[in-house]
Amino acid sequence: MGVQSPSVKLVLSFDLKAGTQQVYYQFMISQFVPAVQKMGLQMSDAWHTVYGKGPSRSAGFVGPDLLTMRQLLAGTEWRELESRLQEYAENYTWKIVPLRDGFQL
């Protein structure tokens, strides 16, 4: 019996470019999220900042372990999705963190 690696979370943070909100939502719902789920990640949360500093959007996707997450993010499919997302986003960043309960930025 091997030791199971802990789950990890990919946290995307960005601001929406002016005038892209409607096409951004359509892209996320119809293309981005389904493609990421097909890659084996599950969306865990999505946040919109209404007041204060910080990115206007944050989204979390859970993966089984760090190695798998890194392999997915190095792949052509992810790079193409990320490139499309950046058509609607500015100040875009991402990070991989250990999965824990609650909000993670």
C-alpha positions in Angstrom: 0.0 0.0 0.0 1.6 3.3 -1.2 1.4 6.7 0.3 -1.2 8.8 -1.5 -0.1 12.3 -2.6 -2.3 15.2 -1.3 -4.7 16.9 -3.6 -3.7 20.3 -5.0 -5.5 23.3 -6.2 -4.8 25.5 -9.2 -5.8 29.1 -8.4 -6.3 31.4 -11.4 -6.5 35.2 -10.6 -7.1 38.0 -13.1 -9.1 41.1 -14.0 -11.5 41.1 -16.9 -10.6 43.4 -19.8 -13.2 46.2 -20.3 -16.1 45.1 -22.5 -15.4 41.4 -22.4 -17.7 40.2 -19.6 -20.4 38.6 -21.8 -18.0 36.7 -24.1 -15.9 35.8 -21.1 -18.8 34.1 -19.4 -19.8 32.3 -22.6 -16.2 31.1 -23.0 -15.9 29.9 -19.4 -19.2 28.0 -19.3 -19.2 26.5 -22.8 -15.5 25.8 -23.4 -13.0 26.5 -20.6 -14.6 24.7 -17.7 -15.7 21.6 -19.7 -12.2 21.3 -21.3 -10.5 21.5 -17.9 -12.8 18.9 -16.4 -12.1 16.7 -19.4 -8.4 17.0 -18.5 -9.2 15.6 -15.1 -9.5 18.7 -12.9 -12.7 19.7 -11.0 -13.7 23.3 -10.6 -14.0 24.0 -6.9 -14.9 27.6 -6.7 -15.1 30.9 -8.5 -15.0 34.3 -6.9 -15.8 37.9 -8.0 -14.3 40.8 -6.1 -16.8 43.6 -5.7 -15.0 45.8 -3.3 -11.4 46.3 -2.3 -8.1 45.5 -3.8 -7.2 42.3 -5.6 -8.1 40.6 -8.8 -11.7 40.9 -10.0 -11.9 37.1 -10.7 -10.5 34.0 -9.1 -11.2 30.4 -9.9 -10.0 27.2 -8.4 -9.5 23.8 -9.9 -8.7 20.7 -7.9 -6.3 18.0 -9.1 -5.2 14.7 -7.6 -1.6 15.6 -6.9 1.3 18.0 -7.8 2.9 15.8 -10.4 -0.3 15.4 -12.4 -1.1 19.1 -12.1 2.3 20.1 -13.4 2.0 17.6 -16.3 -1.4 19.0 -17.3 -0.2 22.6 -17.1 2.8 21.7 -19.4 0.5 20.3 -22.0 -0.6 21.8 -25.3 -4.3 21.6 -24.4 -3.8 23.7 -21.3 -1.6 26.3 -23.0 -4.3 26.8 -25.7 -7.0 27.2 -23.1 -4.9 29.6 -21.1 -4.1 31.6 -24.2 -7.8 31.9 -25.0 -8.6 32.9 -21.5 -6.0 35.7 -21.7 -8.0 37.2 -24.6 -10.5 38.3 -21.9 -8.1 38.7 -18.9 -5.4 41.0 -17.8 -3.1 40.9 -14.7 -3.4 37.1 -15.1 -1.6 34.9 -12.6 -1.9 31.3 -11.5 -0.4 29.2 -8.7 -0.6 25.7 -7.4 -1.4 25.3 -3.6 -2.1 22.4 -1.3 -5.9 21.9 -1.2 -7.5 23.0 2.0 -11.0 24.1 3.0 -12.2 27.6 2.5 -11.1 30.5 0.3 -7.6 30.3 -1.2 -6.1 33.1 -3.2 
